[in-house]
């Protein structure tokens, strides 16, 4: 026996997603993105648009030692 899951498209054209509670770590990370919502956090498209790409992005979230910075820079080689 198979179970059918109905998913409806909302007004904005986005698919409704399950409302999965965020962990405390996820809540802390989401707070670093002003204006971001729980639905954004669950959306893979939002995650791709807001991924960490540069050293400047990394330093928004944490302070790196000189050795760690060299490692990040070298990781692109």
Buried (B, 14 or more C-beta within 10 A) or exposed (E): EEEEEEEEEEEEEEEEEEEEEBEEEBEEBBEEEEEBEBEBBBBEEBEEEBEEEEEEEBEEEEEBEEEEBEEEEEEEE
